[in-house]
């Protein structure tokens, strides 16, 4: 196959000879083979990096979760709490992203029973108001029994808020671990796709070489 480009410029004395650029089928094959080789190398490198990233995420999440020594309650305890949705994890040690998400859900169930479902941030104003009531009672010379009752209320709110802080923090860390585990899983799938693409490009390059050699053979 030949592609020709002609320069249309002419002079008054006569036409100039056209400039012809010839592109043979062998040259096209050579270009396509080069592009295919480059693409195959890129896919292989991408697959290797994605595999490393996936393995790193899995190892990091697993090591961090295992170091916390968290274990799910047994099936009987989960059933008693109405968490039959977590029975598949009963008694298991928490060391995977899916287990981290499940345990975060377990913690969230407990947090919902504290302070009527209020969050740590929402109790901030309530706690300050309760502390203010204690201070105001002391300054007003209220009976000690009244002050003690207000103090108990304020301390109870503080205890609830501390429990919410710890629970929400742990839940957030577990969900972060789950997110990283999910990213690692996606990277693993992407690595498989990259290696498949590299294999396909390699096959196409091989076919290109065969065609290139046949085109070079005399007829």
VOPAGU-2260 file (C-alpha; in pm, 1 decimal, decimal comma):
REM VOPAGU-2260
SITE   aa  ch    i         X         Y         Z
SITE  UNK   A    0       0,0       0,0       0,0
SITE  UNK   A    1     133,8     344,9     -92,5
SITE  UNK   A    2      27,8     685,3      30,3
SITE  UNK   A    3     135,1     988,1    -180,2
SITE  UNK   A    4     152,0    1355,4     -85,3
SITE  UNK   A    5     189,2    1602,4    -376,0
SITE  UNK   A    6     311,4    1960,8    -345,7
SITE  UNK   A    7      75,1    2160,1    -575,0
SITE  UNK   A    8     304,8    2459,8    -618,2
SITE  UNK   A    9     373,9    2554,4    -979,2
SITE  UNK   A   10     602,7    2812,1   -1138,9
SITE  UNK   A   11     537,1    3031,7   -1442,4
SITE  UNK   A   12     787,3    2833,6   -1645,8
SITE  UNK   A   13     624,3    2502,0   -1570,7
SITE  UNK   A   14     511,1    2260,7   -1301,7
SITE  UNK   A   15     755,2    2146,3   -1037,4
SITE  UNK   A   16     796,9    1777,7    -983,7
SITE  UNK   A   17     555,6    1661,1    -710,2
SITE  UNK   A   18     700,7    1563,4    -373,0
SITE  UNK   A   19     597,1    1204,7    -311,4
SITE  UNK   A   20     596,8    1049,6      35,8
SITE  UNK   A   21     553,5     677,0      19,7
SITE  UNK   A   22     416,4     483,7     316,1
SITE  UNK   A   23     424,7     109,4     252,0
SITE  UNK   A   24     229,6    -156,9     433,1
SITE  UNK   A   25     553,0    -275,5     595,7
SITE  UNK   A   26     613,3      70,0     741,1
SITE  UNK   A   27     258,8      79,1     875,1
SITE  UNK   A   28     313,5    -263,2    1030,9
SITE  UNK   A   29     638,0    -143,3    1187,6
SITE  UNK   A   30     465,3     158,2    1340,4
SITE  UNK   A   31     177,9     -49,9    1474,6
SITE  UNK   A   32     418,5    -308,7    1617,1
SITE  UNK   A   33     612,8     -35,0    1794,8
SITE  UNK   A   34     295,4     116,1    1939,4
SITE  UNK   A   35     177,0    -228,1    2047,7
SITE  UNK   A   36     506,1    -306,3    2220,2
SITE  UNK   A   37     497,1      23,4    2405,1
SITE  UNK   A   38     136,2     -33,9    2512,5
SITE  UNK   A   39     218,1    -386,6    2633,4
SITE  UNK   A   40     508,1    -255,8    2842,3
SITE  UNK   A   41     290,0      20,4    2988,9
SITE  UNK   A   42      18,8    -229,8    3081,5
SITE  UNK   A   43     270,7    -462,6    3244,3
SITE  UNK   A   44     422,9    -180,3    3449,3
SITE  UNK   A   45      76,5     -56,2    3548,3
SITE  UNK   A   46     -27,2    -407,5    3646,1
SITE  UNK   A   47     284,8    -451,8    3858,5
SITE  UNK   A   48     231,6    -120,0    4037,6
SITE  UNK   A   49    -137,0    -191,1    4095,2
SITE  UNK   A   50     -53,1    -536,0    4230,9
SITE  UNK   A   51     199,4    -384,9    4470,0
SITE  UNK   A   52     -53,8    -123,4    4582,3
SITE  UNK   A   53    -321,2    -385,7    4637,0
SITE  UNK   A   54     -87,5    -607,6    4837,7
SITE  UNK   A   55      38,1    -312,7    5042,0
SITE  UNK   A   56    -317,4    -207,1    5129,3
SITE  UNK   A   57    -413,7    -561,6    5229,8
SITE  UNK   A   58    -104,5    -610,4    5444,7
SITE  UNK   A   59    -129,0    -268,4    5608,4
SITE  UNK   A   60    -498,1    -301,9    5691,1
SITE  UNK   A   61    -453,3    -657,3    5815,9
SITE  UNK   A   62    -156,5    -571,8    6038,7
SITE  UNK   A   63    -320,0    -261,5    6186,6
SITE  UNK   A   64    -648,7    -435,1    6260,4
SITE  UNK   A   65    -483,6    -746,8    6403,7
SITE  UNK   A   66    -277,3    -534,7    6641,5
SITE  UNK   A   67    -599,2    -407,7    6805,7
SITE  UNK   A   68    -697,5    -760,3    6915,7
SITE  UNK   A   69   -1067,6    -695,9    6855,0
SITE  UNK   A   70   -1293,7   -1000,7    6849,1
SITE  UNK   A   71   -1661,6   -1016,5    6761,1
SITE  UNK   A   72   -1899,9   -1140,0    7032,8
SITE  UNK   A   73   -2017,9   -1498,2    6997,2
SITE  UNK   A   74   -2338,4   -1589,9    6816,5
SITE  UNK   A   75   -2541,4   -1609,4    7136,6
SITE  UNK   A   76   -2441,2   -1257,5    7244,9
SITE  UNK   A   77   -2507,8   -1111,8    6900,2
SITE  UNK   A   78   -2850,0   -1276,1    6887,3
SITE  UNK   A   79   -2936,1   -1142,5    7231,9
SITE  UNK   A   80   -2849,8    -791,7    7112,6
SITE  UNK   A   81   -3061,5    -833,4    6802,1
SITE  UNK   A   82   -2760,5    -824,8    6569,9
SITE  UNK   A   83   -2837,6   -1136,2    6372,2
SITE  UNK   A   84   -2703,1    -953,9    6065,6
SITE  UNK   A   85   -2353,0   -1001,7    6210,5
SITE  UNK   A   86   -2375,8   -1373,8    6286,6
SITE  UNK   A   87   -2140,1   -1456,1    5998,4
SITE  UNK   A   88   -1866,7   -1273,9    6193,7
SITE  UNK   A   89   -1947,2   -1425,1    6535,1
SITE  UNK   A   90   -1634,8   -1504,8    6737,8
SITE  UNK   A   91   -1397,6   -1395,7    6460,7
SITE  UNK   A   92   -1091,2   -1183,2    6519,2
SITE  UNK   A   93   -1111,7    -855,0    6331,3
SITE  UNK   A   94    -838,3    -839,7    6064,0
SITE  UNK   A   95   -1004,9    -763,5    5728,4
SITE  UNK   A   96   -1178,2    -465,5    5571,2
SITE  UNK   A   97   -1517,8    -636,6    5560,0
SITE  UNK   A   98   -1489,2    -726,6    5927,7
SITE  UNK   A   99   -1390,5    -366,5    6006,4
SITE  UNK   A  100   -1706,8    -240,7    5836,8
SITE  UNK   A  101   -1918,3    -497,1    6023,9
SITE  UNK   A  102   -1768,1    -407,1    6361,7
SITE  UNK   A  103   -1819,0     -36,0    6287,6
SITE  UNK   A  104   -2186,2    -119,4    6239,0
SITE  UNK   A  105   -2181,9    -307,7    6571,7
SITE  UNK   A  106   -2035,9      -2,1    6747,5
SITE  UNK   A  107   -2288,9     225,4    6579,1
SITE  UNK   A  108   -2568,1      14,5    6727,6
SITE  UNK   A  109   -2428,9      75,2    7076,7
SITE  UNK   A  110   -2377,4     446,0    7016,3
SITE  UNK   A  111   -2743,1     479,4    6919,4
SITE  UNK   A  112   -2838,0     373,1    7271,5
SITE  UNK   A  113   -2633,4     647,9    7439,1
SITE  UNK   A  114   -2790,4     987,6    7510,9
SITE  UNK   A  115   -3095,1     908,2    7301,5
SITE  UNK   A  116   -2893,1     880,6    6981,7
SITE  UNK   A  117   -2718,8    1218,1    7018,5
SITE  UNK   A  118   -2364,6    1253,5    6889,9
SITE  UNK   A  119   -2051,1    1369,6    7070,1
SITE  UNK   A  120   -2075,7    1711,1    6904,7
SITE  UNK   A  121   -2444,3    1750,6    6984,9
SITE  UNK   A  122   -2384,1    1686,3    7354,9
SITE  UNK   A  123   -2127,3    1965,2    7371,2
SITE  UNK   A  124   -2384,0    2237,4    7431,3
SITE  UNK   A  125   -2582,6    2017,0    7670,2
SITE  UNK   A  126   -2271,7    1947,2    7877,9
SITE  UNK   A  127   -2177,6    2315,1    7898,0
SITE  UNK   A  128   -2531,4    2403,7    8004,4
SITE  UNK   A  129   -2527,8    2138,6    8277,3
SITE  UNK   A  130   -2192,2    2262,8    8407,6
SITE  UNK   A  131   -2330,1    2614,2    8400,8
SITE  UNK   A  132   -2628,5    2505,0    8610,7
SITE  UNK   A  133   -2393,1    2367,2    8875,6
SITE  UNK   A  134   -2192,1    2689,0    8883,6
SITE  UNK   A  135   -2506,2    2901,4    8902,2
SITE  UNK   A  136   -2645,4    2690,8    9188,6
SITE  UNK   A  137   -2324,5    2727,7    9386,0
SITE  UNK   A  138   -2315,4    3103,8    9330,4
SITE  UNK   A  139   -2680,4    3135,7    9426,9
SITE  UNK   A  140   -2624,0    2948,3    9753,5
SITE  UNK   A  141   -2861,5    2665,1    9664,8
SITE  UNK   A  142   -2886,8    2372,0    9910,3
SITE  UNK   A  143   -2606,2    2119,1    9882,2
SITE  UNK   A  144   -2851,7    1847,0    9786,8
SITE  UNK   A  145   -2959,3    2052,5    9485,1
SITE  UNK   A  146   -2601,0    2119,2    9387,2
SITE  UNK   A  147   -2513,3    1750,7    9422,4
SITE  UNK   A  148   -2808,0    1652,3    9203,6
SITE  UNK   A  149   -2705,5    1899,4    8934,3
SITE  UNK   A  150   -2346,4    1775,7    8957,8
SITE  UNK   A  151   -2456,6    1415,5    8909,7
SITE  UNK   A  152   -2651,9    1519,1    8600,2
SITE  UNK   A  153   -2352,9    1708,0    8458,7
SITE  UNK   A  154   -2115,9    1419,0    8531,8
SITE  UNK   A  155   -2354,5    1173,9    8366,1
SITE  UNK   A  156   -2364,6    1387,4    8051,8
SITE  UNK   A  157   -1983,2    1409,1    8054,1
SITE  UNK   A  158   -1955,8    1029,3    8085,1
SITE  UNK   A  159   -2196,6     983,9    7795,7
SITE  UNK   A  160   -2002,5    1231,0    7585,0
SITE  UNK   A  161   -1672,6    1056,1    7661,0
SITE  UNK   A  162   -1823,8     721,7    7563,3
SITE  UNK   A  163   -1951,1     869,7    7238,8
SITE  UNK   A  164   -1611,1    1020,7    7163,5
SITE  UNK   A  165   -1433,2     688,3    7208,0
SITE  UNK   A  166   -1695,3     496,3    7012,6
SITE  UNK   A  167   -1716,6     743,7    6725,5
SITE  UNK   A  168   -1336,9     760,0    6702,3
SITE  UNK   A  169   -1298,9     382,0    6686,2
SITE  UNK   A  170   -1584,7     355,8    6438,2
SITE  UNK   A  171   -1422,8     619,5    6216,8
SITE  UNK   A  172   -1087,8     437,5    6224,9
SITE  UNK   A  173   -1253,2     108,7    6134,5
SITE  UNK   A  174   -1437,3     265,3    5841,9
SITE  UNK   A  175   -1111,4     420,5    5723,8
SITE  UNK   A  176    -951,9      75,2    5730,6
SITE  UNK   A  177   -1248,7     -58,3    5533,4
SITE  UNK   A  178   -1205,6     220,3    5276,7
SITE  UNK   A  179    -836,7     137,5    5229,3
SITE  UNK   A  180    -918,1    -231,8    5198,4
SITE  UNK   A  181   -1173,8    -145,8    4929,1
SITE  UNK   A  182    -917,8      66,0    4743,1
SITE  UNK   A  183    -674,6    -225,7    4760,3
SITE  UNK   A  184    -937,2    -463,7    4623,1
SITE  UNK   A  185   -1014,5    -228,5    4333,4
SITE  UNK   A  186    -641,4    -195,2    4261,8
SITE  UNK   A  187    -617,2    -574,9    4251,0
SITE  UNK   A  188    -897,1    -598,5    3994,7
SITE  UNK   A  189    -739,0    -318,0    3793,5
SITE  UNK   A  190    -406,4    -505,5    3799,6
SITE  UNK   A  191    -574,4    -815,0    3655,2
SITE  UNK   A  192    -728,7    -601,7    3381,8
SITE  UNK   A  193    -390,4    -444,3    3302,1
SITE  UNK   A  194    -220,8    -783,1    3272,7
SITE  UNK   A  195    -500,1    -911,9    3046,9
SITE  UNK   A  196    -461,2    -603,7    2827,4
SITE  UNK   A  197     -84,0    -660,5    2817,7
SITE  UNK   A  198    -139,8   -1022,0    2708,4
SITE  UNK   A  199    -379,5    -914,8    2433,3
SITE  UNK   A  200    -136,4    -649,9    2309,0
SITE  UNK   A  201     140,5    -910,3    2307,7
SITE  UNK   A  202     -70,8   -1137,3    2089,4
SITE  UNK   A  203    -145,4    -851,4    1850,4
SITE  UNK   A  204     224,3    -760,2    1835,9
SITE  UNK   A  205     312,7   -1122,7    1757,5
SITE  UNK   A  206      57,4   -1129,6    1476,0
SITE  UNK   A  207     200,2    -800,6    1351,8
SITE  UNK   A  208     548,9    -949,5    1338,8
SITE  UNK   A  209     418,0   -1245,3    1139,7
SITE  UNK   A  210     246,1   -1018,1     891,3
SITE  UNK   A  211     553,0    -796,6     873,7
SITE  UNK   A  212     777,4   -1092,9     782,6
SITE  UNK   A  213     533,2   -1217,5     520,4
SITE  UNK   A  214     520,6    -872,6     362,6
SITE  UNK   A  215     901,1    -873,9     342,7
SITE  UNK   A  216     913,3   -1211,4     167,3
SITE  UNK   A  217     932,7   -1201,1    -214,7
SITE  UNK   A  218     618,5   -1313,2    -393,6
